[in-house]
Every structure is written in C-alpha cells, then in structure tokens.
C-alpha cells in the first residue's frame, strides 16, 4: 500500500510538472495572428473577459484559454488598463499582459512651437493626421474654457499653450484644444497669477505683452529687455508700434503677403498698434512660459526702443536720438554696405 501511494504521488507530481511546463510554454510562446501592425482599443470599464475577446479576435493572443492562463500567471492582481494599444510582430502572452497592466498605450507626439497663432496651430493639427484643421479653428473660438482666468476673452487666442503633447491616435479637435488650455492654466499657476496681480495688469494685458515678446525675440537674454520696452511704453501711454501686430492684423484680413510695406502701418484694424494706441485687443499668438515670466518681471531698464541687428539680436535705446543712431547703423548703413 505504501509503495502504491508513493507511485501515485509520483504520478501526480509528474502530471503537475507536465501541466506546469505546458502552461509555461503556452504563456511564453510568441504569437501573431495578424500581419504588419494591429491596433486594439480597450474601452474604459471593459471586463477582463471582454479584453480577452478583443485580443483573441485581433490575433494578438492565440485563444481565450491562453489569455486566462496569462492573466492568472502575470497580472498578479493588477488591473488591465483602458486605452489604445499598438502591436507589431509576434508577442508572448506575458508581454501582452504586462503592457496592458502597465497601461503602455500608443501615443502620437505633436509639437506646437512658441509664438504661433491659433490658425497656425490648426494647420499643424491637420497635418498631423489627428483631426481637422477647420474643427480646431472652430474649437479655438470658444472662450468658455478660459473664462475663469480671462473673462474678457472672446477666443482662445494666446491661451493654447505651446508644448509637445503625447496624444492618442483619435482625439477630437475640441479635446485637443481643451488639453492645451488646461496646460496653460497649469503653467500659469497660482504663483505666476499672484505675481501677475502684483504688476497691476490684467491677465489679458500680461498675455498681450507676452505674445509681443515671444514674436519679437527668440533670445532668452533679450526677453526681459523687450518686455521692459513694452511695459515702459504702456506705462507712459506711448504707442506700442509693434510690427507683429500689423502682421497679425493683415493675416486676420487675409492680406498678408510676407512683407510689411509703409502703407500697411495704417491698415485699419484694432490689432494694428501703429494706428490704435495701447495694447491690441488680446494676445496675437501663444507665448511660452519664458515670455510670460519676462513680462511679469521685466528688466529694470528705461528702454523705449529697439531695432534688429540682423542676426537675431537687437540694439536697445532709451531716447529717440539714440534709437535713430541705432537705426542708421543697423538698418541703413548695414544694408547699404551689402548692396
């Protein structure tokens, strides 16, 4: 009897070992029941069984039994997360379960550089293949998303924060715009808002000047100086006379051809700061954080003028005679010498 029990125990151990080896082979063998690449969308709230059905139907996992064995072996009590997943080539069930447990969803990267208008951002959104440029423009016209921060806003111009976004393949223009506004409110945090209030300027005024700073210079060391020029002009009631506002006005009217002519300086638009005093009605582009910070804390200088040195930098001046000398040097003489 004892020998029989030992024999039975040995048989059971061999069966268990064989079953274990079979399960191990089942859940670690690579499989691909599709060619090329396969995208699978796991909806929020989908059951584990439902996830298994989607993976099997897509050819990512061989069959329901393999899926159940892999979940029991590798999920280790972790939940499988919703989202879109991309599979390419053969994967083991273990790899598939690990990706779903980590939430390793497929995302597309889209970068919006600083200083773009909403229209220019819409073009990038359309070119990315994520959605329609027209739908983006339409979504950007809804100021309700920024009403708490800027109750005077009539569009989202200036508040679509320039950044690199990681996005699902299917995102609506409205959702994209919502993310960009949320990113702005995250960057323009309580600390920056407190500093902004201390300037005596409204958020809209801060953003309008910051957009000018962003458009005028790409040099970090110059942002506080350019901000000081526009803050000083605004403080003493001097016209802004900013070329980027003329360009923006012409673009809005569909009249921009790539060059500012003398007659354009009197183009009739409230955004044209050569013709209308004070700041434009709102931001003319989306500034980055550095331009916003420079506007809130400009350099402590009395500059009122600046002119391009034609290398990306500018010559600054506090008086008109000094500015005129800079213009003579960097615009008249500079280009005369290159004829």
Protein Blocks (a to p, Z undefined) as FASTA:
>chain_A
ZZmmmmmmmmmmmmmmmmmmmmmmmmmcccdfbehiadddddehiafklmmmmmmmnoma
fblklmmmmmmmmnnopacdedddddedjddfklmmmmmmnopacdddddddehiafklm
mmmmmmnomacfklmmmmmmmmklmmmmmmmbcbfehiaccddddddfbdcfklmmmmmm
mmmmmmmgmklmmmmmmnopafklmmmmmmmmmmmpccfklmmmmmmmmmmmmmnopafk
iaklmmmmmmmnopaghiacfklmmoccfklmklpgcjdfbdfbdcdfklmmmmmmccdd
fbfbdcdehnopacddfbfklmmmmmmmmmmmmmmmmZZ
